[in-house]
Amino acid sequence: MELMEAIRTRRSIHEYKEEKVDHEVLSRIFGEAAWAPNHRMKEPWHIRLYQDKGKEAYAQAVMKSYQRQGFFDGYDLNKTQRLQDGIQDFLLNIPHHALIYMERDEDIRKYEEDYAAVCAYIQNVQLLAWEAGVGVLWTTSPYLHDNQFYQDIGLDSQRFKLVSVLQMGYPKRIPKPKIRTPIQKKLSLYDGKEKS
Ligand SMILES: Cc1cc2nc3c(=O)[nH]c(=O)nc-3n(C[C@H](O)[C@H](O)[C@H](O)COP(=O)(O)O)c2cc1C
């Protein structure tokens, strides 16, 4: 697949087939994505892949975080249970959840460089996955800022920053493209010439 085609046709995927992606395929995607630019060659990305039975503990931690954040407040027990079952099923039906995190650098400039590099890495993952027929949804849900969530999944929130959870699997449905703004509206040129 040409780069331009991959960039243009890639879509955020919200619905997945049940079938898992072979570990070799995922491993190649996460491996090749590491050619992302990164300052000082820190390669700041870390990936934790939840799948199969491993998804249960992850989904449980997400649910507890939603509870703490008042997501279910005001609903009666029945409704709360239905909402929770719905979220649980939704998460368990996604074949892979890839937690992407990085070490927190105390120096804000380095922290920002690392964060930017991890985002470049994630986009590489998205494009490589797309080329392999694998769909991804880049998510940044509130639990990524919940210290107790870090604790529940066994990650030190002082040391690490969660950047995203990538939902992954073969697409069941590919959404229509959301058309982008013509770049002329955002691109300004300063070339030292007088405007006529
Ligand atoms: C940093 C970041 C966070 C995102 N978080 C979410 C999210 O939490 N939930 C979601 O449905 N989509 C999320 N997205 C995906 C965007 O909604 C999506 O890229 C946008 O709607 C354009 O659609 P496309 O990727 O199919 O072109 C996120 C994208 C980025 C770059």
The ligand as an SDF file (V2000), in Angstrom:
LIG
                    3D

 31 33  0  0  0  0  0  0  0  0999 V2000
   -4.9750   11.7960   20.8010 C   0  0  0  0  0  0  0  0  0  0  0  0
   -6.2210   11.1650   20.2390 C   0  0  0  0  0  0  0  0  0  0  0  0
   -7.1830   10.6840   21.0950 C   0  0  0  0  0  0  0  0  0  0  0  0
   -8.3390   10.0860   20.6060 C   0  0  0  0  0  0  0  0  0  0  0  0
   -9.2450    9.5780   21.5080 N   0  0  0  0  0  0  0  0  0  0  0  0
  -10.3540    8.9870   21.0570 C   0  0  0  0  0  0  0  0  0  0  0  0
  -11.2770    8.4270   21.9770 C   0  0  0  0  0  0  0  0  0  0  0  0
  -11.0660    8.4520   23.1940 O   0  0  0  0  0  0  0  0  0  0  0  0
  -12.3920    7.8480   21.4730 N   0  0  0  0  0  0  0  0  0  0  0  0
  -12.6340    7.7930   20.1240 C   0  0  0  0  0  0  0  0  0  0  0  0
  -13.6710    7.2730   19.7260 O   0  0  0  0  0  0  0  0  0  0  0  0
  -11.7510    8.2960   19.2240 N   0  0  0  0  0  0  0  0  0  0  0  0
  -10.6190    8.8770   19.6490 C   0  0  0  0  0  0  0  0  0  0  0  0
   -9.7000    9.3630   18.7570 N   0  0  0  0  0  0  0  0  0  0  0  0
   -9.9140    9.1570   17.3110 C   0  0  0  0  0  0  0  0  0  0  0  0
  -10.5020   10.3930   16.6550 C   0  0  0  0  0  0  0  0  0  0  0  0
  -11.8060   10.5930   17.0890 O   0  0  0  0  0  0  0  0  0  0  0  0
  -10.4400   10.1840   15.1110 C   0  0  0  0  0  0  0  0  0  0  0  0
   -9.1080   10.1440   14.6980 O   0  0  0  0  0  0  0  0  0  0  0  0
  -11.1760   11.3030   14.3550 C   0  0  0  0  0  0  0  0  0  0  0  0
  -12.5540   11.2620   14.5990 O   0  0  0  0  0  0  0  0  0  0  0  0
  -10.9540   11.2050   12.8540 C   0  0  0  0  0  0  0  0  0  0  0  0
  -11.3850    9.9580   12.3620 O   0  0  0  0  0  0  0  0  0  0  0  0
  -10.3960    9.0430   11.4900 P   0  0  0  0  0  0  0  0  0  0  0  0
   -9.2470    8.6540   12.4090 O   0  0  0  0  0  0  0  0  0  0  0  0
  -11.2150    7.8630   11.0780 O   0  0  0  0  0  0  0  0  0  0  0  0
   -9.9420    9.8510   10.3260 O   0  0  0  0  0  0  0  0  0  0  0  0
   -8.5300    9.9720   19.2130 C   0  0  0  0  0  0  0  0  0  0  0  0
   -7.5410   10.4520   18.3480 C   0  0  0  0  0  0  0  0  0  0  0  0
   -6.3960   11.0300   18.8490 C   0  0  0  0  0  0  0  0  0  0  0  0
   -5.3300   11.5190   17.8940 C   0  0  0  0  0  0  0  0  0  0  0  0
  1  2  1  0
  2  3  1  0
  2 30  2  0
  3  4  2  0
  4  5  1  0
  4 28  1  0
  5  6  2  0
  6  7  1  0
  6 13  1  0
  7  8  2  0
  7  9  1  0
  9 10  1  0
 10 11  2  0
 10 12  1  0
 12 13  2  0
 13 14  1  0
 14 15  1  0
 14 28  1  0
 15 16  1  0
 16 17  1  0
 16 18  1  0
 18 19  1  0
 18 20  1  0
 20 21  1  0
 20 22  1  0
 22 23  1  0
 23 24  1  0
 24 25  2  0
 24 26  1  0
 24 27  1  0
 28 29  2  0
 29 30  1  0
 30 31  1  0
M  END
$$$$
